[in-house]
Amino acid sequence: MANIDVKDLLNAGVHFGHLTRKWNPNMAPYIYMERNGIHIINLYKTAAKIEEAADAMKKIAASGRKILFVATKKQAKDIVAEKASNVKMPYITERWPGGMLTNFVTIRKAVKKMAAIDRMKKDGTFETLSKKEKLQVSRLRAKLEKNLGSITDMTRLPGALFVVDIKREHIAIKEAQKLKIPIFAMVDTNSDPRDVDFVIPSNDDASKSVDKILSLVTESVAVGLKERQSEKDAENKGQEEVAAPAVETAEVEKAAPVKEAKPAKKAAPAKKAAKTEEAEKVVEAAAVVETEPAKEEAAPEVETKEEGEAPKEA
């Protein structure tokens, strides 16, 4: 988030508080001085609190949770609707529906009813209704759209609440406190800051002031959403990179045994052949040794025959 310039806050009229007789003593730490019966807010403290709140909101947005923006006063309605829709966050600019947070299941049923009417119009079943029934259904759809149209994407309780004028939206504050949902709020000098987790002391009546604060806050929310998107992209790339080597190794493992099997089978007979050759040599050598004495024994027999034949000649 860009550095907050105190001069910009001064030009937007963020420093103007309420009349001194309407002040809340708990806002004393954030009041700089009194002038013409009006309290002046310390903008240096406001700038520090905006930075603190913006960092916290950026973390919530990066975690994937929704931040519900609430502002039902005339000066802030259009500004909140525009800024919240730019960062795709839910918002309430009409009357706060009682039990919006504490009875969230019932509110979701009303949102589903609105979706069911839309399906009827697409299917063609809406055309089968009578003229009176069509009028009743279309009026119900318009009423639901006005009050709950901006929270159709909010499928669970929000991660935080951003409120403009906590005195006017005291029901929303009470419900958030009951459910322990963190509260960010623009707090004027006539409000009690103890009800809020992240206080932004500022003028909550002027449209310029509301616009300036919301633009700073929504910038940090947009940064948090970008960080979340970049993390998702990095995870997807990492999974693809891991998957590609896994496929290659599987193919190599399948092909490897075929190549290694052939030399392994040929190596074993080679050893056996060497052994058989040695055995044959030994057998041949043994045969040679046996044949030599046989020849020596055959020689005396010839001599005896010759000696026996000698007398016959005489």
DAZI-V683874 format. One record per pair of residues at least 4 apart in sequence whose ideal C-beta (glycine too) atoms are under 8 Angstrom apart, sorted by the first residue. I is the first residue (numbers start at 1). J is the second residue. Records with the same first field share a line. If there is no record, write none. Layout:
I->J  J
This chain:
1->51  54  55  58  216  219  220  223
2->219
4->8  9  47  50  51  216
5->9
6->10  43  44  47
7->11
8->12  212
9->14  15  43  46  47  202  212
10->14  15  43
12->206  208  209  211  212
13->203  206  208  209
14->41  43  46  202  203  209  212  213
15->32  40  41  43  46  203
16->38  40  41  203  206  209
17->23  27  31  38  39  40  41  188  189  190  203
18->22  23  38  39  188  189  190
19->23  37  38  39
20->34  37  38  39
21->37
22->189  190
23->27  31  39  189  190
24->189  190  191  192  193
26->192  193  194
27->31  39  187  188  189  190  191  192  193  201
29->45
30->41  42  45  46  187  189  193  199  201
31->39  40  41  42  189
32->40  41  42  43
33->39  40
34->38  39  40
35->40
39->189
41->45  46  189  201  202  203
42->46  201
43->47
44->48
45->49  201
46->50  200  201  202
47->51
48->52
49->53  198  199  200  201
50->54  200  213  216  217
51->55
52->56  198
53->57  184  198  200  217
54->58  216  217  219  220
55->59  220
56->60  160  182  184  198
57->61  67  160  162  184  217  220  221  224
58->62  220  221  223  224  227
59->63  224
60->65  67  159  160  182  224
61->65  67  87  220  221  222  223  224  225  228
62->224  225  227  228  231
63->159  228
64->228
65->158  159  160
66->89  90  153  154  156  158  159
67->89  158  159  160  161  162  184  221
68->89  90  91  92  151  154  158  160  161  162
69->80  83  84  89  90  91  92  162  214
70->80  91  92  96  161  162  163  164  169  172
71->76  77  79  80  91  92  93  163  164  165  169  210
72->77  92  93  94  95  96  168  169
73->77  164  165  168  205
75->79  205  206  207  210
76->80  93  164  165  204  207  210
77->81  93
78->82  93
79->83  207  210  211  214
80->84  91  93  164  210  214
81->85  91  93  150
82->86
83->87  211  214  215  218
84->89  90  91  150  218
85->89  91  150
86->218  222
87->218  221  222  225
88->153  225
89->221
90->150  151  153  154  158
91->150  151
92->96  97  100  150  151  172
93->150
94->146  147
95->147
96->100  169  171  172
97->107  147  148
98->103  171
99->103  104  106  107  175
100->104  107  172  175
101->157  158  172  175  176  178  179  181
102->175  178  179
103->107
104->108  156  157
105->109
106->110
107->111  148  151
108->112  155
109->113
110->114  144  148
111->115  144  148  151  152
112->116
113->117  140  144
114->118  141  144  145  148  149  152
115->119  152
116->120
117->121  126  137  140  141
118->122  141
119->123
120->125  126  137
121->126
124->128
125->129
126->134  137
129->133  134  137
130->134
131->135
132->136
133->137
134->138
135->139
136->140
137->141
138->142
139->143
140->144
141->145
142->146
143->147
144->148  149
145->149
148->152
154->158
157->179  181
158->181
159->181  182
160->181  182  183  184
161->172  173  176  181  182  183  184
162->184  185  217
163->169  172  173  183  184  185  186  196
164->169  185  186  204  210
165->169  186  188  191  204  205
166->170  173  183  185  187  191  192  195  196
167->188  190  191
169->173
170->174
171->175
172->176
173->177  183  185  195  196
174->178
175->179
176->181  182  183
177->181  183  195
182->197  198
183->195  196  197  198
184->196  197  198  200  217
185->196  198  199  200
186->200  202  204  209  210  213
187->191  193  196  199  200  201  202  204
188->201  202  203  204  205
189->201
191->195
193->199  201
200->213
202->209  213
203->209
204->209  210
205->209
206->210
207->211
208->212
209->213
210->214
211->215
212->216
213->217
214->218
215->219
216->220
217->221
218->222
219->223
220->224
221->225
222->226
223->227
224->228
225->229
226->230
227->231
228->232
229->233
230->234
231->235
232->236
233->237
234->238
235->239
236->240
237->241
238->242
239->243
240->244
241->245
242->246
243->247
244->248
245->249
246->250
247->251
248->252
249->253
250->254
251->255
252->256
253->257
255->259
256->260
257->261
258->262
260->264
261->265
262->266
263->267
264->268
265->269
266->270
267->271
268->272
269->273
270->274
271->275
272->276
273->277
274->278
275->279
276->280
277->281
278->282
279->283
280->284
281->285
282->286
283->287
284->288
285->289
286->290
287->291
288->292
290->294
291->295
292->296
293->297
294->298
295->299
297->301
298->302
299->303
300->304
301->305
302->306
303->307
304->308
305->309
306->310
309->313
310->314
